Amino acid sequence: MSGPSLMDSLFQHTLEDLIKGLRQQLIGEQAFISKALEEIRKEIKSTDLSTKSTALLKLSYLSSLHFNDMSFATFHALEVLSSPRFSHKKIAYHAISLSFHDSTPVLLLITNHLRKDLTSTNEFEVSLSLQCLFRIANVDLARDLTPEIFTLLSSNKLYVRKKAVAVVLRVFEKYPESVRVCFKRLVENLENSDPQILSAVIGVFCELACKDPRSYLPLAPEFYKILVDSKNNWVLIKVLKIFAKLASLEPRLAKRVVEPICDHMRRTGAKSLVFECVRTVVTSLSENDSAVRLAVGKVREFLVDEDPNLKYLGLKVLLILAPRHLWAVSENKEVVIKSLSDADPNIKIESLRLLMAMVSEQNVAEISRVLVNYALKSDPEFCNEILGSILSTCSRNVYEIIVDFDWYVSLLGEMSRIPHCQKGEEIENQLIDIGMRVKDVRPELVRVSRNLLIDPALLGNSFLHRVLSAAAWVSGEYVEFSRNPLELMEALLQPRTSLLPPSIRAIYIYSAFKVLVFCLHTYLIQRGSTASSTFPDNLPSGISASVSNESFDDLSVENGADATVTHGPSITTESIVNLLNLVELALGPLLGSHHDVEVQERARNVLGFVDLTKLELLNSSVQEEKDSDRKGVEASKTIELMHHAFSKELGPVSLSAQVKVCLPDGLMLKENLGDLKTICGDIELPSSNSFSFGSPYEEKDGISFSNLQIKEDSEQSNESTSLLAEHRKRHGLYYLPLGKSEMISIDYPPANDPTLQGNINDNADLVKLTEESLVKKKPNHAKPRPVVVKLDEVDEKPVAMKKPESKDDSLSGAVRDVLFGSEDIVPTSSQSNLSDKPSSQTKGKEKQHTDSHVQSKENLVNDGNPSSRRRKHRSHGKERRHRSPRKKNAEEREDTGQREKEKSSHRHGMHKSRQRVEEPLNVSGQTPVIPDLLL
């Protein structure tokens, strides 16, 4: 397609026309943008640079505001960049900064353009090229343009030099070897008197020190001089950030800088500088009591200030001080508690965090109770922040601050009933976790779960479904602690459970199964039909007859001497009949109508168990004991077996449990299982007509399932079991070995019921509680703390994770080679003034470094310009031809000796650098680099 004509160029739409058209929106925004992009695609192919630059400018505008792709214009941007006009270069550099990235195909073509503009006499062109280089620099650009950046670091134009200093940071990150070239000159700029250049240099060192502060310890004298002499608040803030990193590595340095920092805190009126001084003191100089007290006084001024930003910063600093200096929180406790009712949500959250940092075993119950009252009166967002803070604090390190677990379980139940509560998942996890870890709390846990299950209003709150799931599981797993199991069955099978998600409703059904088995087993115990003489011979060896000899009334257990947990009335035949009818009525309709397979399967299991035991159990109960037939005994055996299966106690599982499982010999988990179908090809699968999801719940002669159906199911089950056993025998490679588990006794006393306390004044009580929490007391508990089951060290989440290795190892290594090497230490005026060495040695070193600077600069220039290197070689050859033979031989011998010295010194230097790299970095060994006068 040919480019636009001359007339099109004359009547080209400018950027102003584009903006006006967008604001008018006569044809719609998207339609206008599409039309404008079509015009830009035509105009940008023009040979006229003015037309091309205008199109590029419009495209940059659309890309910035509407994120239109401009990758098609990358080469055209380079064409505009070649224009000698400054206005065209400005448009081109802006477009390149927006569109170029590491994978741009034409990125390498910009190298010569940048090199040309970096050496330009126009400081504004140099500035544009530096800004563009900072945006798009990659490894190749940083390596090729390092000599030009090195030259600009000593430019006479301050406007250019400060931008070159800023670009050095990007160049160092992309090409760490450039440190060996530019780092000395960057350090020299620390002595510059211009505040803009000094600010840029300090900003670069602040960013570098944040990544690896240890490498910049030798520059502490220069930073100290700036800290004392500078009057620029921005520079001082950056220097304080650097010293906050360095002081933790060198204790002597911390003692030296504490006085200047305190002087700045006393004298300055800038709040930003005061805050940076305070943060430096509390993070890195907290061992100095006088400095900490001065910082706390400044924090007090922040807290009482009307500016919410300063109040927020004051709370942040107090949160840092709380672990080591709790007295600082005590002096400002009224302000902290008052901040809980602040209008700013950030201030409320910080005050909440500060309050939770003071929680201990002695005050956790009272503070949690007051915070729950705050949650009831707060907005939904802050309400859930409060609840989340209570949950995370109380569960920290496996509930180490919880002594009364009965109280905590009751608190979890109260928190779940708060209208704005959205912490259902956390409450669910803690209810189940506490039930498995703390045996003594299970009676109270069942009571709290029962109160949640019987409330039908909670079923409509989607945020509480997870809590109800935990309550249902707890009620079924620990049903032996329930006062009224029949009431639990009614709660688990109530009609409003249809509002629950299928996954949670399946848990309800399975918990109802456990409660049903428990009730039937208790009923058989009361009838005396499970005596030891009626036990089958083929029961597993782990079943104990002592469990069967207990009566339902004897299941009450005492907790100390204060309270006794007793169950409800005895289970009669009528209650059993009503219970079975309730199960059939509630679960029968689910078999064919419910869409979830899990719900259908669990409902079918429960109804199958009911149909298996109902007829024999009720028929045998009508007859007298001496006339009980074999069917009644079989029903008792089935119930006893199911009760034994459900009585297995579940414990907490370690996070590393899967790792500890040993692989069976010969099991290849990484093998391809594509041949599994071939291996199992000779195994006949059960016919499809043996499975039916239709509703088999049809009454026939008062029986839910006929004897014929039960017989067929039994035969199919036996056949499937035999096939599985045969397959395991033939292909044991694909099976894990079977293991036997031991029975765990669940004979333990219940916990006390929690005592309710009256309402309190929130602010007054929190002030009182914080005062009491700051006084160390011996724990005085009404009862001993129950045993909390702990696993291995994986159970406790690590507080501070080990930092991964930095990606800037090569950059840090290059900086250490420059600073810690004796031949590379940069002489500056501050080092000369603070050093104890004679002035003659200093001058000699300065001369040596100056010569090395000149030599390195010449090498860089020669490397970048091969033609100049050849001209120098030819001129050197002409001089040699004009010399006399005697003089020539003498000079050759001298040159040979000089080269041998250089080679030996080079080998020695390489050996030293290799030795420095191989040896680990030792801080104490490197501290003499910092003059003793400073430290």
Secondary structure, 3 states (H helix, E strand, C coil): CCCCCHHHHHCCCCHHHHHHHHHHCCCCHHHHHHHHHHHHHHHCCCCCHHHHHHHHHHHHHHHHHHCCCCHHHHHHHHHHHCCCCHHHHHHHHHHHHHHCCCCCCCHHHHHHHHHHHHCCCCHHHHHHHHHHHHHHCCHHHHHHCHHHHHHHCCCCCHHHHHHHHHHHHHHHHHCHHHHHHHHHHHHHHHHCCCHHHHHHHHHHHHHHHHHCHHHHHHHHHHHHHHHHHCCCHHHHHHHHHHHHHHCCCCHHHHHHHHHHHHHHHHHCCCHHHHHHHHHHHHHHCCCCHHHHHHHHHHHHHHHCCCCHHHHHHHHHHHHHHCCCCHHHHHHCHHHHHHHHHCCCHHHHHHHHHHHHCCCCCCCHHHHHHHHHHHHHHCCHHHHHHHHHHHHHHHCCCCCCCCCCHHHHHHHHHHHHCCCCCCCHHHHHHHHHHHHHHCHHHHHHHHHHHHHHHCCHHHHHCHHHHHHHHHHHHHHHHCHHHCCCHHHHHHHHCCHHHHHCCHHHHHHHHHHHHHHHHHHHHHHHHHHCCCCHHHCCCCCCCCCCHHHHCCCHHHHCEEECCCEEECCCCCCCHHHHHHHHHHHHHHHCCHHHHCCCHHHHHHHHHHHHHHHHHHHHHHHHHHCCHHHCCHHHHHHHHHHHHHHHHHCCCCCCCCCCHHHHCCCCCCCCCCCCHHHHHHHHHHCCCCCHHHCCCCCCCCCECCECCCHHHHHHHHHHHHHHHHHHHHHHHHCHHHCCCCCCCCCCCCCCCCCCCCCCCCCCCHHHHHHHHHHHHCCCCCCCCCCCCCCCCCCCHHHCCCCCCCCCCCCCHHHHHHHHHHHHCHHHCCCCHHHHHHCCCCHHHHHHHHHHHHHHHHHHHHHHHHHHCHHHHHHHHHHHHHHHHHCCHHHHHHHHHHHHHHHHHHHHHHHHHHHHHHHHHHCCCCHHHHHHHCCCCCC
